[in-house]
């Protein structure tokens, strides 16, 4: 992969605290103010803020692609989402567009959306975001680099935040990320105030119209390895934070009722920010480094196996890691906005687990690859072999369709994801976009090619299937034309099925690759690994 080194991804521009601003991609630097100022404003009379038809279409497409892109998707805590008022979801931000996508797809309400300014001006993608009435936001990073004037940024952001606040007050969902940028750290960055200001303005609008005040929902977004195809994801809706009426002064209610943006009281903003941070940080890995977090995950596996209760899902692994993080961290999470990177856990058990996790990691393995007693690597699951063989055989039979309709998308997604200047956290976002727009653009062309080939080889196909597919509706010219059109339409669900089948075959390949990695792991690494694991198992009972 050709992702830039994060250490070199800055241009020396600092914020008012003297900290480096987030790196800007070429797209983020290209501000098109005319298009931004002409962004459609949502309406709140229907079920969706934007076009109902196009919103339903894009939700359907995104759900289909999401099921292909992820090996497992867990969503919990939906019962925490109130159905009688709007909600603003807030999470840490490490996986680009896919963060917002997973929150949106698993929420029971449709969303009014705000996004980085270039997402509404890009070719093709911008057309979809405008149909969904996505509101552009100018970050401090663009403003301080001279991408626009302060007056333009204030006007655009004020309009966008007011629009989002209005949507929330009408009962829609919304998602904003308090960190303000996607990143690759194992802990949360400094919180920006945009989400708090927005939900307070939404509360003022709701208060003015006699509606129930909205809530902030802290969320955990957990990707096993975010940049991998077919990784696992757990979407965790936390306990809602109710905005109280006394946090919304009457002068703010009067100001926003006129339809113009007004800044909420600073003390209310900061109080809500601190409350959100207190609830949200524990829902993130909140680790000193990813190496430390892998150690916590491994410790959960070893402990679970020792208690005959090994984690069976990704969410259970995360909960185990969270338990040990809380148990052995010497400094608890605080609301201190300057408490960014947690202190390294100094407990000797974590140090041992980190060494063991590193051995597994450099061999392409993790805690799932231990056997039931953590005494050796797990053997292959032979019960999967018949299903894997059947899937592979069917995939080979459909290989021509895959090569014509799906391979171009895979190549495009790989090229875009591996060459983006936005860092590894944007890799799967580009792959997702390639899958989504590739389907819309490539599948009509690929379907035409496949049908043309089938028509050209009508005789050969008839010999294989025992009938002439072009004459299913009759032998007249119009009947043959109808058969061609129906076959063309049939290629779309067939391509979709082939993509789903490919994802399952890929899972089988990954499982087989894991078996090879375990068999090729050196005896030296195995001896060192299980020597450390044995020590950990001895220490665990006395420490529980």
C-alpha positions in Angstrom: 0.0 0.0 0.0 1.2 3.5 -0.8 -0.4 5.4 2.1 1.6 8.4 3.2 3.5 8.3 6.5 1.3 10.1 9.1 4.4 11.7 10.6 4.9 13.6 7.3 1.3 14.4 6.7 1.3 18.0 7.9 2.3 21.3 6.5 3.2 23.1 9.7 -0.1 25.0 10.1 -1.2 25.1 13.8 -4.4 25.8 15.6 -4.9 28.4 18.4 -3.4 25.9 20.9 -0.3 25.5 18.9 -1.2 21.9 17.8 -0.8 20.7 14.2 -4.0 20.8 12.2 -5.2 17.6 10.5 -3.7 16.8 7.1 -5.8 17.9 4.2 -6.1 15.8 1.0 -6.2 17.4 -2.4 -9.9 17.0 -2.5 -10.4 18.7 0.9 -8.2 21.6 -0.2 -10.4 22.2 -3.3 -13.2 24.4 -2.0 -16.0 25.2 -4.5 -17.9 27.9 -2.7 -20.5 28.4 -5.4 -21.5 24.8 -5.3 -21.4 24.7 -1.5 -23.6 27.7 -1.1 -26.2 26.2 -3.5 -26.5 22.9 -1.6 -30.2 22.0 -1.3 -31.7 22.5 2.1 -33.6 19.5 3.5 -37.3 19.5 4.1 -38.8 17.9 7.1 -42.3 17.2 6.0 -41.7 13.6 4.8 -40.0 10.5 6.1 -36.6 11.5 4.7 -34.9 14.9 4.7 -33.9 14.6 1.1 -35.4 12.8 -1.9 -37.4 9.9 -0.6 -36.8 7.8 -3.7 -33.1 8.3 -3.9 -32.6 8.0 -0.2 -34.3 4.6 -0.3 -32.2 3.6 -3.2 -28.9 4.5 -1.6 -29.9 2.9 1.7 -30.7 -0.3 -0.2 -27.4 -0.2 -2.1 -25.4 0.6 1.1 -26.9 -2.2 3.0 -26.1 -4.7 0.2 -22.5 -3.5 0.0 -22.1 -3.4 3.7 -23.0 -7.1 4.0 -20.4 -7.9 1.4 -17.7 -5.7 2.8 -17.9 -6.9 6.4 -17.7 -10.5 7.6 -19.9 -9.9 10.6 -22.0 -6.9 11.6 -23.2 -6.6 15.2 -25.4 -3.7 16.4 -26.5 -3.5 20.0 -28.2 -0.9 22.2 -30.9 0.2 19.7 -33.3 0.1 22.6 -31.4 3.1 23.9 -32.6 5.2 21.0 -35.8 7.2 22.0 -38.5 7.1 19.3 -40.3 10.2 20.5 -37.5 12.7 19.8 -34.5 13.4 17.7 -31.1 12.0 18.4 -27.5 13.1 17.7 -25.1 10.2 17.6 -21.5 10.8 18.4 -18.6 8.3 18.1 -14.9 8.3 17.7 -13.8 8.6 14.1 -11.2 6.2 12.6 -12.7 4.7 9.4 -13.8 7.6 7.2 -17.2 7.3 5.6 -17.8 3.8 6.9 -18.1 5.3 10.5 -21.1 7.3 9.5 -22.5 4.6 7.3 -22.6 2.0 10.1 -24.3 4.4 12.5 -26.8 5.4 9.9 -27.7 1.9 8.6 -28.4 0.5 12.1 -30.4 3.5 13.4 -34.2 3.1 13.2 -34.7 6.7 11.9 -33.5 8.4 8.7 -30.7 10.9 9.1 -30.2 14.5 8.4 -26.5 14.5 7.5 -23.5 16.9 7.7 -20.2 16.1 6.0 -16.9 17.5 5.0 -17.4 20.1 2.3 -15.9 18.2 -0.6 -18.3 15.3 -0.2 -21.1 17.4 -1.7 -19.0 18.8 -4.6 -17.2 15.7 -5.9 -18.2 14.3 -9.3 -20.9 11.5 -9.1 -20.7 11.2 -5.3 -21.7 14.8 -4.9 -24.9 14.2 -6.9 -26.0 11.5 -4.4 -25.2 13.6 -1.3 -27.1 16.5 -2.7 -30.1 14.3 -3.4 -30.0 13.3 0.2 -29.6 17.0 1.3 -26.2 16.4 3.0 -25.0 19.7 4.5 -21.4 20.8 3.9 -19.2 21.7 6.9 -16.0 23.8 6.7 -13.5 22.7 9.3 -11.0 24.9 11.0 -8.3 23.1 9.1 -9.6 24.4 5.8 -10.3 27.9 7.1 -6.8 28.4 8.6 -5.2 27.3 5.4 -7.1 30.0 3.5 -9.5 27.7 1.7 -12.2 30.3 2.2 -12.8 33.6 4.1 -13.9 33.5 7.7 -17.2 35.2 6.6 -17.9 32.4 4.1 -17.0 29.7 6.6 -19.2 31.2 9.3 -22.1 31.7 6.9 -21.9 28.1 5.5 -21.3 26.4 8.8 -24.0 28.5 10.5 -26.5 27.5 7.8 -25.5 23.8 7.9 -25.5 23.6 11.7 -28.9 25.3 11.8 -30.2 22.9 9.2 -29.0 19.9 11.1 -30.4 21.3 14.3 -33.8 21.8 12.7 -33.7 18.2 11.4 -32.9 16.8 14.9 -35.6 18.9 16.5 -38.1 17.4 14.1 -37.2 13.9 15.3 -34.6 12.8 12.7 -31.4 11.1 13.5 -28.0 12.8 12.9 -24.3 11.8 13.3 -21.4 14.2 14.0 -17.9 13.3 15.2 -16.6 15.4 18.1 -13.0 14.8 17.0 -13.7 16.6 13.7 -11.4 14.3 11.6 -10.8 10.7 10.9 -7.5 9.3 12.4 -5.4 6.2 13.2 -4.8 6.5 16.9 -5.9 4.0 19.5 -7.5 6.8 21.6 -9.7 9.8 21.0 -8.5 13.2 19.9 -9.4 16.6 21.4 -13.2 17.2 21.2 -14.5 20.0 19.0 -17.7 21.8 20.0 -19.8 21.4 16.8 -21.9 18.5 18.0 -22.7 20.1 21.4 -23.6 23.4 19.7 -25.8 21.6 17.2 -27.8 19.6 19.7 -28.3 22.6 22.0 -29.6 24.6 19.0 -31.9 21.6 18.2 -33.1 21.6 21.8 -33.9 25.3 21.5 -35.9 24.7 18.3 -37.7 21.8 19.9 -38.4 23.9 23.0 -39.8 26.7 20.9 -42.2 24.3 19.1 -43.2 22.3 22.2 -41.5 19.1 21.1 -39.4 16.8 23.4 -35.8 17.8 23.7 -33.4 15.6 21.7 -30.7 13.4 23.1 -27.0 12.8 22.5 -26.1 9.2 22.0 -22.5 8.2 22.7 -21.5 5.3 20.5 -18.8 2.7 20.2 -17.6 1.9 16.7 -15.4 -1.2 16.8 -13.6 -2.5 13.7 -11.4 -5.5 14.1 -8.9 -4.3 11.5 -10.5 -1.4 9.8 -8.5 -1.4 6.6 -9.3 -5.1 5.8 -11.9 -6.4 3.4 -14.3 -8.6 5.3 -13.3 -7.4 8.8 -15.7 -7.5 11.7 -17.6 -4.5 13.1 -19.6 -3.9 16.2 -21.9 -0.8 16.4 -22.7 0.0 20.0 -25.4 2.5 20.9 -24.7 3.8 24.4 -27.0 5.3 27.1 -28.5 8.6 25.8 -27.5 11.9 27.3 -30.7 13.9 27.7 -30.4 17.7 27.1 -32.1 19.4 30.0 -34.4 22.3 29.6 -32.3 24.5 32.0 -29.4 24.1 29.6 -31.3 25.9 26.9 -31.9 29.6 27.9 -34.8 31.5 26.6 -32.6 34.0 24.6 -31.3 31.0 22.6 -34.8 29.8 22.0 -35.8 33.3 20.7 -32.7 33.6 18.6 -33.0 30.3 16.7 -36.7 30.6 16.3 -36.1 33.3 13.8 -34.3 30.7 11.5 -30.8 32.1 11.9 -27.9 30.5 13.7 -27.1 31.7 17.2 -24.3 30.4 19.4 -25.4 28.6 22.5 -24.0 29.7 25.9 -20.4 28.6 26.3 -20.9 27.1 29.7 -23.7 24.8 28.4 -21.5 23.7 25.4 -18.5 22.9 27.6 -20.7 21.1 30.2 -22.3 18.9 27.6 -18.8 18.3 25.9 -17.4 17.1 29.2 -20.4 14.9 29.8 -20.1 13.4 26.3 -16.4 12.8 26.7 -16.9 11.1 30.1 -19.4 8.7 28.4 -17.8 8.3 25.0 -14.1 7.7 25.7 -14.8 4.4 27.5 -16.6 3.2 24.4 -13.4 3.5 22.4 -10.3 1.4 22.7 -8.8 4.2 24.8 -5.4 2.5 24.7 -1.9 4.0 24.7 -1.1 2.2 21.4 -2.6 -0.5 19.2 0.0 -2.9 20.5 -1.4 -2.4 24.0 -4.9 -2.9 22.7 -4.0 -6.2 21.0 -2.5 -7.2 24.4 -5.9 -6.5 26.1 -7.7 -8.5 23.4 -5.4 -11.5 23.9 -5.7 -11.3 27.6 -9.5 -11.6 27.1 -9.0 -14.7 25.0 -6.7 -16.4 27.5 -9.0 -15.5 30.4 -12.1 -16.7 28.6 -10.5 -20.0 27.7 -9.3 -20.5 31.3 -12.9 -20.1 32.5 -14.4 -22.2 29.7 -16.1 -19.1 28.3 -14.0 -18.0 25.4 -15.3 -15.0 23.4 -17.4 -16.2 20.5 -18.1 -12.8 18.8 -16.2 -9.7 18.1 -18.3 -7.7 20.6 -17.4 -10.2 23.4 -13.7 -9.8 22.6 -14.1 -6.0 22.9 -15.9 -6.3 26.2 -13.2 -8.5 27.6 -10.5 -6.0 26.5 -12.5 -3.2 28.1 -12.8 -5.1 31.3 -9.0 -5.6 31.6 -8.3 -2.1 30.5 -10.5 -0.8 33.4 -8.9 -3.4 35.8 -5.3 -2.6 35.2 -5.2 1.0 34.1 -3.6 3.1 36.9 -5.2 6.4 35.7 -9.0 6.4 35.2 -10.7 8.2 32.3 -11.4 11.8 33.2 -13.2 14.7 31.5 -9.9 16.6 31.1 -10.0 17.8 27.5 -6.2 17.7 27.4 -6.1 14.1 28.5 -5.7 12.7 25.0 -3.3 9.7 24.9 -3.8 7.4 27.9 -0.8 6.5 30.0 0.7 3.2 29.1 -0.6 0.4 31.4 2.4 -0.6 33.5 1.0 -3.8 35.0 3.3 -6.8 34.3 0.4 -9.0 33.1 -0.3 -6.5 30.3 3.4 -6.4 29.4 3.5 -10.2 29.1 0.4 -10.2 27.0 1.8 -7.5 24.7 4.8 -9.7 24.0 2.6 -12.7 23.2 0.3 -10.6 21.1 3.2 -9.3 19.1 4.4 -12.8 18.3 0.9 -13.7 17.0 0.6 -10.4 15.1 3.9 -10.7 13.2 2.7 -14.2 12.2 -0.6 -12.8 10.9 -2.5 -14.4 13.8 -4.4 -13.3 17.0 -6.1 -14.7 20.1 -8.8 -16.5 18.0 -6.0 -18.8 16.8 -5.4 -20.4 20.3 -6.9 -23.7 21.1 -9.6 -24.2 23.8 -6.9 -24.5 26.5 -4.5 -21.9 25.2 -1.8 -24.6 25.1 -1.2 -24.6 21.3 -2.6 -23.2 18.1 -6.1 -24.3 17.2 -6.5 -27.0 14.5 -8.5 -26.4 11.3 -12.3 -26.8 11.4 -12.9 -29.6 9.0 -16.7 -29.3 9.2 -16.3 -26.1 7.1 -14.7 -28.0 4.2 -17.8 -29.3 2.5 -19.5 -25.9 2.4 -16.2 -24.2 1.3 -15.9 -26.7 -1.5 -19.5 -26.2 -2.7 -19.1 -22.4 -2.6 -15.9 -22.6 -4.6 -17.4 -24.8 -7.2 -20.4 -22.5 -7.7 -18.1 -19.5 -7.8 -16.0 -21.1 -10.5 -19.2 -21.7 -12.5 -20.1 -18.0 -12.2 -16.5 -16.9 -12.8 -17.1 -15.3 -16.2 -19.8 -13.0 -14.7 -17.5 -12.2 -11.8 -14.6 -11.3 -14.2 -16.8 -9.0 -16.3 -19.0 -7.3 -13.7 -17.1 -7.3 -10.4 -13.4 -7.6 -11.1 -13.2 -4.0 -12.6 -14.8 -2.7 -9.3 -12.3 -4.6 -7.2 -9.4 -3.3 -9.2 -10.7 0.3 -9.0 -11.3 0.0 -5.2 -7.9 -1.4 -4.6 -6.2 1.3 -6.7 -8.1 4.1 -5.1 -7.8 2.7 -1.6 -4.1 2.0 -1.8 -3.1 5.3 -3.5 -5.2 7.9 -1.6 -3.4 10.7 0.1 -5.9 10.7 3.0 -4.2 7.9 5.0 -5.1 4.3 5.8 -8.3 5.4 7.6 -9.8 6.3 4.2 -8.8 3.0 2.5 -12.1 1.2 2.9 -14.1 4.3 2.2 -12.7 4.4 -1.3 -13.3 0.7 -1.7 -16.9 1.2 -0.6 -17.4 4.0 -3.0 -15.9 2.0 -5.8 -18.3 -0.8 -5.0 -21.3 1.5 -4.8 -20.7 3.7 -7.9 -19.0 0.9 -9.8 -22.3 -1.1 -9.5 -24.2 1.8 -10.9 -21.8 2.6 -13.7 -20.2 -0.7 -14.5 -23.1 -3.2 -14.1 -25.2 -1.8 -17.0 -22.2 -2.1 -19.2 -21.2 -5.5 -18.0 -24.7 -6.8 -18.3 -24.8 -5.6 -21.9 -21.5 -7.4 -22.6 -22.7 -10.7 -20.9 -26.0 -10.7 -22.8 -24.3 -9.9 -26.1 -21.9 -12.9 -25.5 -24.9 -15.1 -24.6 -26.8 -14.0 -27.8 -23.7 -14.5 -29.9 -23.3 -18.0 -28.5 -27.0 -18.9 -28.5 -26.4 -22.3 -30.0 -23.7 -23.3 -27.6 -25.8 -22.1 -24.6 -28.8 -24.0 -25.9 -26.7 -27.2 -26.1 -25.7 -26.7 -22.4 -29.1 -25.9 -20.9 -31.2 -27.8 -23.4 -33.2 -24.9 -24.7 -32.9 -21.6 -26.6 -33.2 -18.8 -24.1 -33.9 -16.2 -26.7 -37.2 -18.0 -27.5 -38.6 -18.3 -24.0 -41.3 -15.7 -24.8 -41.8 -16.8 -28.4 -40.0 -16.7 -31.8 -41.3 -13.3 -33.0 -38.8 -10.5 -33.1 -40.5 -8.6 -30.3 -40.5 -11.8 -28.1 -36.8 -12.3 -28.7 -36.2 -8.6 -27.9 -38.2 -9.1 -24.6 -36.1 -12.2 -23.8 -32.9 -10.1 -24.3 -34.2 -7.3 -22.1 -35.2 -9.7 -19.3 -31.9 -11.5 -19.5 -30.2 -8.0 -19.2 -32.2 -7.2 -16.1 -31.5 -10.7 -14.6 -27.8 -10.0 -14.8 -28.1 -7.4 -12.0 -29.3 -9.7 -9.2 -26.9 -12.4 -10.6 -24.0 -10.0 -10.3 -25.1 -9.1 -6.8 -25.3 -12.8 -5.9 -21.9 -13.4 -7.4 -20.4 -10.6 -5.3 -21.9 -12.1 -2.2 -20.6 -15.5 -3.1 -17.1 -14.0 -3.7 -17.2 -12.6 -0.2 -17.9 -16.0 1.2 -15.2 -17.6 -0.9 -12.8 -14.9 0.3 -13.7 -15.9 3.9 -12.8 -19.5 3.1 -9.5 -18.3 1.6 -8.7 -16.3 4.7 -9.5 -19.3 6.9 -7.2 -21.5 4.8 -4.5 -18.8 4.8 -4.8 -18.7 8.6 -4.2 -22.5 8.7 -1.1 -22.1 6.5 0.2 -19.4 8.8 -0.2 -21.5 11.9 1.5 -24.5 10.2 4.4 -22.3 9.1 4.9 -20.6 12.4 8.4 -21.3 13.6 8.9 -23.6 16.6 10.9 -20.8 18.3 7.9 -18.5 18.1 5.6 -21.2 19.3 7.8 -22.0 22.3 8.2 -18.4 23.2 4.5 -17.7 22.7 3.1 -20.5 24.9 5.8 -20.0 27.5 4.4 -16.5 28.0 0.8 -17.7 27.8 1.5 -20.3 30.5 2.9 -17.5 32.8 -0.2 -15.4 32.1 -2.5 -18.3 32.9 -0.7 -18.8 36.2 -0.9 -15.1 37.1 -4.6 -14.7 36.2 -6.2 -16.6 39.1 -4.3 -14.7 41.8 -5.2 -11.4 40.1 -8.9 -11.9 39.5 
